Amino acid sequence: MGIYTEKRDQLIAKIKELEKRIASDTAKKRSAEEKLKEISRLAMAEAFNCKPRDLDEIIAAEHMLLQKLRASGLTDDDLLELVGSTDANGDIPFRSEDSDDEESYSGTLYT
């Protein structure tokens, strides 16, 4: 066999091994993501002081209430002021500095 044929075979074997590792790591990642999702849900239930199975109803009810408040003419800034969610400077900590859209919120307001 020639030198390049041997190197090619080695690279093919290395690629196959890497593909196996990628498949294995991807499965491990998916498993970890599922565990994270469940733990996050449990943490939310703990924060709301409820059972995890009641969490969907609580979130839906809060979302509906928020939508009604918005429909009545209140802005997100108004709502945050009402609940006292401002920092020492009077700034709203839930909003990113460079965006005014609803998706920039990372607090407890659900959209």
FILOKOL-572478 format. One record per atom (N, C-alpha, C, CB): residue number from 0; residue in three letters; atom name; x, y, z. Coordinates in steps of 0.001 Angstrom, whole numbers. Each point is the difference from the previous one (the first is absolute). Glycine has a CB too. Layout:
BEGIN
NODE / seq / type / atom / px / py / pz
NODE / NUM / ALA / CA / X / Y / Z
...
This chain:
BEGIN
NODE / seq / type / atom / px / py / pz
NODE / 0 / MET / N / 826 / -1185 / 0
NODE / 0 / MET / CA / -826 / 1185 / 0
NODE / 0 / MET / C / 863 / 1239 / 0
NODE / 0 / MET / CB / -1799 / -1236 / 1192
NODE / 1 / GLY / N / 1256 / 2255 / -1808
NODE / 1 / GLY / CA / 727 / 1259 / -42
NODE / 1 / GLY / C / -219 / 806 / 1270
NODE / 1 / GLY / CB / -201 / 7 / -2482
NODE / 2 / ILE / N / 1051 / 953 / 2658
NODE / 2 / ILE / CA / -53 / 866 / 1193
NODE / 2 / ILE / C / -1339 / 728 / 80
NODE / 2 / ILE / CB / 2498 / 300 / -99
NODE / 3 / TYR / N / -2975 / 211 / -1014
NODE / 3 / TYR / CA / -1242 / 782 / 14
NODE / 3 / TYR / C / -1214 / -887 / 216
NODE / 3 / TYR / CB / 1060 / 1665 / -1520
NODE / 4 / THR / N / -1025 / -2860 / 1022
NODE / 4 / THR / CA / -1101 / -942 / 219
NODE / 4 / THR / C / -105 / -337 / 1477
NODE / 4 / THR / CB / 304 / -950 / -2310
NODE / 5 / GLU / N / 825 / 737 / 2943
NODE / 5 / GLU / CA / 27 / -302 / 1432
NODE / 5 / GLU / C / -507 / 1184 / 825
NODE / 5 / GLU / CB / 1931 / -1559 / -386
NODE / 6 / LYS / N / -1494 / 2771 / 41
NODE / 6 / LYS / CA / -450 / 1204 / 705
NODE / 6 / LYS / C / -1498 / 207 / -209
NODE / 6 / LYS / CB / 2284 / 1035 / -275
NODE / 7 / ARG / N / -2752 / -1284 / -944
NODE / 7 / ARG / CA / -1421 / 136 / -297
NODE / 7 / ARG / C / -813 / -960 / 864
NODE / 7 / ARG / CB / 543 / 700 / -2358
NODE / 8 / ASP / N / -94 / -1955 / 2453
NODE / 8 / ASP / CA / -703 / -994 / 814
NODE / 8 / ASP / C / -23 / 402 / 1474
NODE / 8 / ASP / CB / 682 / -1777 / -1630
NODE / 9 / GLN / N / 431 / 2354 / 2110
NODE / 9 / GLN / CA / 59 / 464 / 1383
NODE / 9 / GLN / C / -990 / 1148 / 226
NODE / 9 / GLN / CB / 2424 / -699 / 129
NODE / 10 / LEU / N / -2484 / 1617 / -1087
NODE / 10 / LEU / CA / -930 / 1124 / 124
NODE / 10 / LEU / C / -1456 / -459 / -65
NODE / 10 / LEU / CB / 1724 / 1486 / -1031
NODE / 11 / ILE / N / -1998 / -2453 / 180
NODE / 11 / ILE / CA / -1365 / -551 / -79
NODE / 11 / ILE / C / -378 / -633 / 1327
NODE / 11 / ILE / CB / 264 / -411 / -2471
NODE / 12 / ALA / N / 647 / -330 / 3071
NODE / 12 / ALA / CA / -260 / -626 / 1301
NODE / 12 / ALA / C / -201 / 1065 / 1079
NODE / 12 / ALA / CB / 1362 / -2007 / -688
NODE / 13 / LYS / N / -548 / 3060 / 648
NODE / 13 / LYS / CA / -116 / 1077 / 978
NODE / 13 / LYS / C / -1346 / 709 / -147
NODE / 13 / LYS / CB / 2504 / 297 / -14
NODE / 14 / ILE / N / -2920 / -58 / -1216
NODE / 14 / ILE / CA / -1284 / 659 / -260
NODE / 14 / ILE / C / -1155 / -854 / 529
NODE / 14 / ILE / CB / 976 / 1120 / -2046
NODE / 15 / LYS / N / -907 / -2425 / 1815
NODE / 15 / LYS / CA / -1058 / -886 / 495
NODE / 15 / LYS / C / -73 / 29 / 1521
NODE / 15 / LYS / CB / 305 / -1465 / -2006
NODE / 16 / GLU / N / 849 / 1480 / 2658
NODE / 16 / GLU / CA / 38 / 59 / 1460
NODE / 16 / GLU / C / -580 / 1320 / 504
NODE / 16 / GLU / CB / 2021 / -1495 / 2
NODE / 17 / LEU / N / -1668 / 2585 / -675
NODE / 17 / LEU / CA / -541 / 1305 / 385
NODE / 17 / LEU / C / -1513 / 51 / -197
NODE / 17 / LEU / CB / 2184 / 1065 / -613
NODE / 18 / GLU / N / -2671 / -1666 / -459
NODE / 18 / GLU / CA / -1446 / -32 / -240
NODE / 18 / GLU / C / -718 / -776 / 1099
NODE / 18 / GLU / CB / 413 / 152 / -2470
NODE / 19 / LYS / N / 204 / -1235 / 2957
NODE / 19 / LYS / CA / -589 / -759 / 1101
NODE / 19 / LYS / C / -41 / 856 / 1267
NODE / 19 / LYS / CB / 840 / -2158 / -1015
NODE / 20 / ARG / N / 235 / 2888 / 1277
NODE / 20 / ARG / CA / 48 / 865 / 1182
NODE / 20 / ARG / C / -1033 / 1115 / -101
NODE / 20 / ARG / CB / 2437 / -517 / 275
NODE / 21 / ILE / N / -2580 / 1060 / -1477
NODE / 21 / ILE / CA / -993 / 1070 / -194
NODE / 21 / ILE / C / -1401 / -532 / 285
NODE / 21 / ILE / CB / 1478 / 1103 / -1732
NODE / 22 / ALA / N / -1794 / -2281 / 1218
NODE / 22 / ALA / CA / -1311 / -603 / 238
NODE / 22 / ALA / C / -215 / -242 / 1491
NODE / 22 / ALA / CB / 76 / -1080 / -2272
NODE / 23 / SER / N / 935 / 567 / 2943
NODE / 23 / SER / CA / -93 / -260 / 1425
NODE / 23 / SER / C / -159 / 1299 / 787
NODE / 23 / SER / CB / 1388 / -2059 / -309
NODE / 24 / ASP / N / -587 / 3067 / -24
NODE / 24 / ASP / CA / -78 / 1288 / 693
NODE / 24 / ASP / C / -1340 / 689 / -259
NODE / 24 / ASP / CB / 2493 / 222 / -183
NODE / 25 / THR / N / -3011 / -368 / -1030
NODE / 25 / THR / CA / -1299 / 590 / -318
NODE / 25 / THR / C / -1098 / -634 / 836
NODE / 25 / THR / CB / 783 / 477 / -2326
NODE / 26 / ALA / N / -735 / -1780 / 2492
NODE / 26 / ALA / CA / -985 / -689 / 838
NODE / 26 / ALA / C / 126 / 445 / 1458
NODE / 26 / ALA / CB / 49 / -1976 / -1566
NODE / 27 / LYS / N / 1173 / 2128 / 2039
NODE / 27 / LYS / CA / 223 / 471 / 1372
NODE / 27 / LYS / C / -517 / 1428 / 170
NODE / 27 / LYS / CB / 2017 / -1498 / 189
NODE / 28 / LYS / N / -1795 / 2327 / -1203
NODE / 28 / LYS / CA / -466 / 1387 / 43
NODE / 28 / LYS / C / -1517 / 39 / 62
NODE / 28 / LYS / CB / 2024 / 749 / -1286
NODE / 29 / ARG / N / -2688 / -1531 / 458
NODE / 29 / ARG / CA / -1469 / -41 / 5
NODE / 29 / ARG / C / -521 / -429 / 1371
NODE / 29 / ARG / CB / 0 / -534 / -2464
NODE / 30 / SER / N / 631 / -461 / 3038
NODE / 30 / SER / CA / -399 / -481 / 1325
NODE / 30 / SER / C / 170 / 1098 / 1044
NODE / 30 / SER / CB / 652 / -2339 / -648
NODE / 31 / ALA / N / 461 / 3043 / 599
NODE / 31 / ALA / CA / 255 / 1085 / 948
NODE / 31 / ALA / C / -1011 / 1136 / -191
NODE / 31 / ALA / CB / 2452 / -604 / 23
NODE / 32 / GLU / N / -2816 / 898 / -1273
NODE / 32 / GLU / CA / -988 / 1042 / -275
NODE / 32 / GLU / C / -1368 / -385 / 562
NODE / 32 / GLU / CB / 1267 / 641 / -2073
NODE / 33 / GLU / N / -1634 / -1898 / 1954
NODE / 33 / GLU / CA / -1273 / -470 / 553
NODE / 33 / GLU / C / -1 / 115 / 1522
NODE / 33 / GLU / CB / -268 / -1573 / -1946
NODE / 34 / LYS / N / 1382 / 1214 / 2569
NODE / 34 / LYS / CA / 108 / 126 / 1452
NODE / 34 / LYS / C / -81 / 1470 / 413
NODE / 34 / LYS / CB / 1400 / -2099 / 89
NODE / 35 / LEU / N / -739 / 2972 / -850
NODE / 35 / LEU / CA / -35 / 1431 / 282
NODE / 35 / LEU / C / -1423 / 530 / -103
NODE / 35 / LEU / CB / 2346 / 232 / -857
NODE / 36 / LYS / N / -3069 / -672 / -153
NODE / 36 / LYS / CA / -1382 / 435 / -179
NODE / 36 / LYS / C / -845 / -402 / 1217
NODE / 36 / LYS / CB / 251 / -202 / -2514
NODE / 37 / GLU / N / -96 / -1019 / 2966
NODE / 37 / GLU / CA / -769 / -482 / 1142
NODE / 37 / GLU / C / 398 / 734 / 1279
NODE / 37 / GLU / CB / -202 / -2241 / -1105
NODE / 38 / ILE / N / 1504 / 2439 / 1312
NODE / 38 / ILE / CA / 467 / 707 / 1197
NODE / 38 / ILE / C / -471 / 1453 / -35
NODE / 38 / ILE / CB / 2019 / -1518 / 144
NODE / 39 / SER / N / -2003 / 2140 / -1308
NODE / 39 / SER / CA / -479 / 1380 / -128
NODE / 39 / SER / C / -1481 / 87 / 349
NODE / 39 / SER / CB / 1724 / 443 / -1777
NODE / 40 / ARG / N / -2472 / -1413 / 1330
NODE / 40 / ARG / CA / -1432 / -42 / 302
NODE / 40 / ARG / C / -217 / -165 / 1513
NODE / 40 / ARG / CB / -471 / -995 / -2292
NODE / 41 / LEU / N / 1245 / 117 / 2908
NODE / 41 / LEU / CA / -107 / -179 / 1448
NODE / 41 / LEU / C / 392 / 1278 / 750
NODE / 41 / LEU / CB / 493 / -2448 / -294
NODE / 42 / ALA / N / 514 / 3139 / -209
NODE / 42 / ALA / CA / 428 / 1252 / 625
NODE / 42 / ALA / C / -1095 / 1058 / -112
NODE / 42 / ALA / CB / 2398 / -549 / -537
NODE / 43 / MET / N / -3074 / 610 / -613
NODE / 43 / MET / CA / -1104 / 946 / -166
NODE / 43 / MET / C / -1140 / -339 / 950
NODE / 43 / MET / CB / 638 / 336 / -2405
NODE / 44 / ALA / N / -956 / -1624 / 2527
NODE / 44 / ALA / CA / -1062 / -418 / 914
NODE / 44 / ALA / C / 363 / 373 / 1431
NODE / 44 / ALA / CB / -614 / -1891 / -1543
NODE / 45 / GLU / N / 1871 / 1714 / 1879
NODE / 45 / GLU / CA / 478 / 377 / 1326
NODE / 45 / GLU / C / -133 / 1508 / 211
NODE / 45 / GLU / CB / 1595 / -1947 / -22
NODE / 46 / ALA / N / -1239 / 2734 / -993
NODE / 46 / ALA / CA / -84 / 1455 / 98
NODE / 46 / ALA / C / -1453 / 460 / 141
NODE / 46 / ALA / CB / 2096 / 193 / -1371
NODE / 47 / PHE / N / -3020 / -872 / 681
NODE / 47 / PHE / CA / -1421 / 337 / 85
NODE / 47 / PHE / C / -673 / -687 / 1189
NODE / 47 / PHE / CB / -38 / 298 / -2486
NODE / 48 / ASN / N / 796 / -1109 / 3204
NODE / 48 / ASN / CA / -512 / -725 / 1158
NODE / 48 / ASN / C / -1227 / -833 / -375
NODE / 48 / ASN / CB / 880 / 1812 / 1506
NODE / 49 / CYS / N / -714 / -2621 / -2552
NODE / 49 / CYS / CA / -1089 / -842 / -473
NODE / 49 / CYS / C / 554 / -1353 / -429
NODE / 49 / CYS / CB / -1311 / 2031 / -738
NODE / 50 / LYS / N / 409 / -2919 / 400
NODE / 50 / LYS / CA / 401 / -1298 / -519
NODE / 50 / LYS / C / 328 / 155 / -1481
NODE / 50 / LYS / CB / -1445 / -1224 / 1702
NODE / 51 / PRO / N / 2422 / 476 / -2209
NODE / 51 / PRO / CA / 374 / 136 / -1413
NODE / 51 / PRO / C / -1174 / -189 / -967
NODE / 51 / PRO / CB / 2254 / -809 / 635
NODE / 52 / ARG / N / -3202 / -63 / -294
NODE / 52 / ARG / CA / -1122 / -221 / -915
NODE / 52 / ARG / C / -945 / 1196 / -55
NODE / 52 / ARG / CB / 174 / -2437 / 469
NODE / 53 / ASP / N / -128 / 3321 / 551
NODE / 53 / ASP / CA / -838 / 1200 / 14
NODE / 53 / ASP / C / 653 / 1184 / -708
NODE / 53 / ASP / CB / -977 / -803 / 2133
NODE / 54 / LEU / N / 2231 / 657 / -2493
NODE / 54 / LEU / CA / 783 / 1104 / -552
NODE / 54 / LEU / C / -591 / 559 / -1296
NODE / 54 / LEU / CB / 2009 / -1017 / 1048
NODE / 55 / ASP / N / -2443 / 159 / -1956
NODE / 55 / ASP / CA / -558 / 478 / -1269
NODE / 55 / ASP / C / -1217 / 887 / 220
NODE / 55 / ASP / CB / 840 / -2067 / -1110
NODE / 56 / GLU / N / -1703 / 1674 / 2021
NODE / 56 / GLU / CA / -1201 / 794 / 281
NODE / 56 / GLU / C / 366 / 1357 / 598
NODE / 56 / GLU / CB / -1301 / -2118 / 357
NODE / 57 / ILE / N / 2273 / 2132 / 539
NODE / 57 / ILE / CA / 421 / 1248 / 626
NODE / 57 / ILE / C / 605 / 943 / -1036
NODE / 57 / ILE / CB / 404 / -1219 / 2160
NODE / 58 / ILE / N / 454 / 691 / -2995
NODE / 58 / ILE / CA / 635 / 831 / -1032
NODE / 58 / ILE / C / -1045 / 515 / -973
NODE / 58 / ILE / CB / 2133 / -1309 / 216
NODE / 59 / ALA / N / -3069 / 458 / -629
NODE / 59 / ALA / CA / -1054 / 422 / -924
NODE / 59 / ALA / C / -862 / 1096 / 625
NODE / 59 / ALA / CB / -14 / -2296 / -1026
NODE / 60 / ALA / N / -330 / 2149 / 2310
NODE / 60 / ALA / CA / -813 / 1008 / 680
NODE / 60 / ALA / C / 751 / 1329 / 101
NODE / 60 / ALA / CB / -1153 / -1821 / 1302
NODE / 61 / GLU / N / 2436 / 1763 / -952
NODE / 61 / GLU / CA / 791 / 1232 / 91
NODE / 61 / GLU / C / 144 / 657 / -1366
NODE / 61 / GLU / CB / 1243 / -949 / 1958
NODE / 62 / HIS / N / -1062 / 151 / -2975
NODE / 62 / HIS / CA / 124 / 536 / -1349
NODE / 62 / HIS / C / -1306 / 678 / -423
NODE / 62 / HIS / CB / 1681 / -1797 / -570
NODE / 63 / MET / N / -2814 / 1159 / 859
NODE / 63 / MET / CA / -1283 / 565 / -362
NODE / 63 / MET / C / -216 / 1328 / 731
NODE / 63 / MET / CB / -917 / -2316 / -409
NODE / 64 / LEU / N / 1266 / 2364 / 1687
NODE / 64 / LEU / CA / -117 / 1236 / 771
NODE / 64 / LEU / C / 883 / 1093 / -591
NODE / 64 / LEU / CB / -509 / -1337 / 2060
NODE / 65 / LEU / N / 1724 / 984 / -2412
NODE / 65 / LEU / CA / 914 / 970 / -601
NODE / 65 / LEU / C / -551 / 524 / -1319
NODE / 65 / LEU / CB / 1930 / -1152 / 1100
NODE / 66 / GLN / N / -2487 / 279 / -1920
NODE / 66 / GLN / CA / -572 / 416 / -1283
NODE / 66 / GLN / C / -1180 / 948 / 227
NODE / 66 / GLN / CB / 729 / -2183 / -1049
NODE / 67 / LYS / N / -1545 / 1899 / 2056
NODE / 67 / LYS / CA / -1136 / 881 / 311
NODE / 67 / LYS / C / 495 / 1373 / 441
NODE / 67 / LYS / CB / -1385 / -1995 / 659
NODE / 68 / LEU / N / 2434 / 2018 / 170
NODE / 68 / LEU / CA / 552 / 1277 / 448
NODE / 68 / LEU / C / 574 / 785 / -1177
NODE / 68 / LEU / CB / 510 / -1014 / 2243
NODE / 69 / ARG / N / 163 / 325 / -3140
NODE / 69 / ARG / CA / 530 / 668 / -1196
NODE / 69 / ARG / C / -1134 / 515 / -872
NODE / 69 / ARG / CB / 2028 / -1474 / 63
NODE / 70 / ALA / N / -3091 / 690 / -202
NODE / 70 / ALA / CA / -1139 / 404 / -824
NODE / 70 / ALA / C / -702 / 1219 / 598
NODE / 70 / ALA / CB / -291 / -2382 / -744
NODE / 71 / SER / N / 394 / 2555 / 2058
NODE / 71 / SER / CA / -633 / 1149 / 643
NODE / 71 / SER / C / 817 / 1272 / -194
NODE / 71 / SER / CB / -1011 / -1541 / 1682
NODE / 72 / GLY / N / 2146 / 1424 / -2354
NODE / 72 / GLY / CA / 790 / 1183 / -313
NODE / 72 / GLY / C / 1288 / 138 / 784
NODE / 72 / GLY / CB / -2103 / 1057 / -562
NODE / 73 / LEU / N / 2356 / -1956 / 1490
NODE / 73 / LEU / CA / 1243 / 81 / 761
NODE / 73 / LEU / C / 1166 / -533 / -836
NODE / 73 / LEU / CB / -1287 / -256 / 2161
NODE / 74 / THR / N / 2398 / 947 / -2086
NODE / 74 / THR / CA / 1202 / -472 / -687
NODE / 74 / THR / C / 790 / -883 / 962
NODE / 74 / THR / CB / 83 / 2082 / -1471
NODE / 75 / ASP / N / 888 / -2780 / 953
NODE / 75 / ASP / CA / 857 / -824 / 861
NODE / 75 / ASP / C / 715 / 864 / 1026
NODE / 75 / ASP / CB / 311 / -1645 / -1866
NODE / 76 / ASP / N / 112 / 2838 / 1456
NODE / 76 / ASP / CA / 653 / 917 / 942
NODE / 76 / ASP / C / -955 / 379 / 1132
NODE / 76 / ASP / CB / 1444 / 892 / -1863
NODE / 77 / ASP / N / -2719 / -616 / 1516
NODE / 77 / ASP / CA / -999 / 326 / 1019
NODE / 77 / ASP / C / -175 / -1162 / 966
NODE / 77 / ASP / CB / -1171 / 1517 / -1620
NODE / 78 / LEU / N / 1077 / -2712 / 1080
NODE / 78 / LEU / CA / -191 / -1188 / 836
NODE / 78 / LEU / C / 1181 / -204 / 939
NODE / 78 / LEU / CB / -1376 / -1041 / -1813
NODE / 79 / LEU / N / 2573 / 1202 / 1286
NODE / 79 / LEU / CA / 1186 / -177 / 836
NODE / 79 / LEU / C / 75 / 1067 / 1087
NODE / 79 / LEU / CB / 1191 / -1030 / -1947
NODE / 80 / GLU / N / -1618 / 2241 / 1623
NODE / 80 / GLU / CA / -35 / 1051 / 1021
NODE / 80 / GLU / C / -1008 / -340 / 1092
NODE / 80 / GLU / CB / 661 / 1698 / -1725
NODE / 81 / LEU / N / -1810 / -2222 / 1324
NODE / 81 / LEU / CA / -1039 / -365 / 968
NODE / 81 / LEU / C / 467 / -1054 / 995
NODE / 81 / LEU / CB / -1694 / 551 / -1722
NODE / 82 / VAL / N / 2498 / -1479 / 1254
NODE / 82 / VAL / CA / 464 / -1069 / 893
NODE / 82 / VAL / C / 1333 / 335 / 647
NODE / 82 / VAL / CB / -1213 / -1644 / -1410
NODE / 83 / GLY / N / 1747 / 2828 / 1108
NODE / 83 / GLY / CA / 1238 / 433 / 648
NODE / 83 / GLY / C / 1228 / -719 / -504
NODE / 83 / GLY / CB / -1334 / 525 / 1973
NODE / 84 / SER / N / 1345 / -900 / -3224
NODE / 84 / SER / CA / 1134 / -733 / -557
NODE / 84 / SER / C / 994 / 934 / -658
NODE / 84 / SER / CB / -1471 / -1968 / -346
NODE / 85 / THR / N / 1969 / 2907 / 1108
NODE / 85 / THR / CA / 1047 / 885 / -499
NODE / 85 / THR / C / 1186 / -104 / 941
NODE / 85 / THR / CB / -1687 / 1582 / -1057
NODE / 86 / ASP / N / 2870 / -1295 / 532
NODE / 86 / ASP / CA / 1181 / -48 / 857
NODE / 86 / ASP / C / 189 / 1359 / 683
NODE / 86 / ASP / CB / 1077 / -1746 / -1506
NODE / 87 / ALA / N / 26 / 1927 / 2191
NODE / 87 / ALA / CA / 250 / 1224 / 762
NODE / 87 / ALA / C / 31 / 1243 / -876
NODE / 87 / ALA / CB / 1272 / -1362 / 1624
NODE / 88 / ASN / N / -916 / 1220 / -2895
NODE / 88 / ASN / CA / 60 / 1134 / -918
NODE / 88 / ASN / C / -1341 / 291 / -656
NODE / 88 / ASN / CB / 2377 / -545 / -407
NODE / 89 / GLY / N / -3386 / -275 / 702
NODE / 89 / GLY / CA / -1291 / 176 / -648
NODE / 89 / GLY / C / -81 / -704 / -1338
NODE / 89 / GLY / CB / -204 / 2160 / 1154
NODE / 90 / ASP / N / 1259 / -2863 / -1527
NODE / 90 / ASP / CA / 2 / -731 / -1259
NODE / 90 / ASP / C / -712 / -1333 / 164
NODE / 90 / ASP / CB / 2146 / 1117 / -665
NODE / 91 / ILE / N / -2700 / -1605 / -423
NODE / 91 / ILE / CA / -681 / -1284 / 33
NODE / 91 / ILE / C / 1015 / -1083 / -330
NODE / 91 / ILE / CB / -2219 / 1050 / -661
NODE / 92 / PRO / N / 2523 / -1944 / 1607
NODE / 92 / PRO / CA / 1065 / -977 / -212
NODE / 92 / PRO / C / -360 / -1120 / -968
NODE / 92 / PRO / CB / 747 / 526 / 2271
NODE / 93 / PHE / N / -2010 / -676 / -2606
NODE / 93 / PHE / CA / -427 / -1092 / -863
NODE / 93 / PHE / C / 289 / 270 / -1475
NODE / 93 / PHE / CB / -1761 / -524 / 1665
NODE / 94 / ARG / N / 2000 / 1742 / -2032
NODE / 94 / ARG / CA / 128 / 374 / -1400
NODE / 94 / ARG / C / 1470 / 137 / -372
NODE / 94 / ARG / CB / -2222 / 1172 / 88
NODE / 95 / SER / N / 2570 / -1675 / -1261
NODE / 95 / SER / CA / 1372 / 180 / -461
NODE / 95 / SER / C / 189 / 1444 / -430
NODE / 95 / SER / CB / 145 / -2416 / -735
NODE / 96 / GLU / N / 1073 / 2890 / 745
NODE / 96 / GLU / CA / 293 / 1392 / -301
NODE / 96 / GLU / C / -305 / 395 / -1438
NODE / 96 / GLU / CB / 1733 / -116 / 1729
NODE / 97 / ASP / N / -1534 / -801 / -2672
NODE / 97 / ASP / CA / -85 / 372 / -1404
NODE / 97 / ASP / C / -1257 / -487 / -688
NODE / 97 / ASP / CB / 2437 / -33 / -35
NODE / 98 / SER / N / -3465 / -342 / 776
NODE / 98 / SER / CA / -1197 / -487 / -656
NODE / 98 / SER / C / -1236 / 421 / 763
NODE / 98 / SER / CB / 1279 / -1930 / -903
NODE / 99 / ASP / N / -2320 / 2327 / 172
NODE / 99 / ASP / CA / -1254 / 390 / 619
NODE / 99 / ASP / C / -1101 / -1023 / -235
NODE / 99 / ASP / CB / 667 / 2366 / -284
NODE / 100 / ASP / N / -368 / -3440 / -424
NODE / 100 / ASP / CA / -1062 / -959 / -303
NODE / 100 / ASP / C / -246 / -932 / 1178
NODE / 100 / ASP / CB / 598 / 119 / -2428
NODE / 101 / GLU / N / -1750 / -801 / 2396
NODE / 101 / GLU / CA / -399 / -869 / 1106
NODE / 101 / GLU / C / 970 / -1155 / 209
NODE / 101 / GLU / CB / -2360 / 612 / -454
NODE / 102 / GLU / N / 3024 / -1067 / -596
NODE / 102 / GLU / CA / 887 / -1140 / 114
NODE / 102 / GLU / C / 1251 / 311 / 808
NODE / 102 / GLU / CB / -867 / -792 / -2170
NODE / 103 / SER / N / 1112 / 2067 / 2455
NODE / 103 / SER / CA / 1195 / 349 / 755
NODE / 103 / SER / C / -187 / -215 / 1487
NODE / 103 / SER / CB / 571 / 1648 / -1751
NODE / 104 / TYR / N / -1779 / -1983 / 2176
NODE / 104 / TYR / CA / -234 / -222 / 1411
NODE / 104 / TYR / C / 497 / -1365 / 407
NODE / 104 / TYR / CB / -1969 / 1513 / -76
NODE / 105 / SER / N / 2576 / -1569 / 1258
NODE / 105 / SER / CA / 437 / -1281 / 520
NODE / 105 / SER / C / -541 / -219 / 1403
NODE / 105 / SER / CB / 2062 / 132 / -1407
NODE / 106 / GLY / N / -2976 / 712 / 1834
NODE / 106 / GLY / CA / -578 / -98 / 1338
NODE / 106 / GLY / C / -1206 / -918 / 12
NODE / 106 / GLY / CB / 814 / 2295 / 500
NODE / 107 / THR / N / -1730 / -2017 / 420
NODE / 107 / THR / CA / -1131 / -890 / 184
NODE / 107 / THR / C / -1193 / 345 / -875
NODE / 107 / THR / CB / 778 / -333 / 2299
NODE / 108 / LEU / N / -678 / 1363 / -3107
NODE / 108 / LEU / CA / -1105 / 308 / -904
NODE / 108 / LEU / C / 12 / -977 / -1156
NODE / 108 / LEU / CB / 77 / 2430 / 641
NODE / 109 / TYR / N / -1214 / -3069 / -865
NODE / 109 / TYR / CA / -90 / -990 / -1079
NODE / 109 / TYR / C / -706 / 620 / -1181
NODE / 109 / TYR / CB / -35 / -1898 / 1647
NODE / 110 / THR / N / 575 / 1667 / -2842
NODE / 110 / THR / CA / -638 / 517 / -1207
NODE / 110 / THR / C / -460 / -1140 / -869
NODE / 110 / THR / CB / 1410 / 2050 / 91
